[in-house]
Amino acid sequence: MSATIGEEAMRRIEEKGYNCGLDLDGMNRIIKCGVACHVRRCKVVFVEGI
């Protein structure tokens, strides 16, 4: 699996707006997690941000 899979997951999180409004709900630390699986291989990418 390449690094672009994690980048694609992070792009989708931003694109879909999954993290929007969390800061308004009082969350002051947001960790985004992207998971990609294929057969028995899995890649997890974490990005911390506000």
Secondary structure, DSSP 8 states (H G I E B T S, - for coil): --HHHHHHHHHHHHHHTTTTTTTTTT---EEEEEEEEETTEEEEEEEEE-
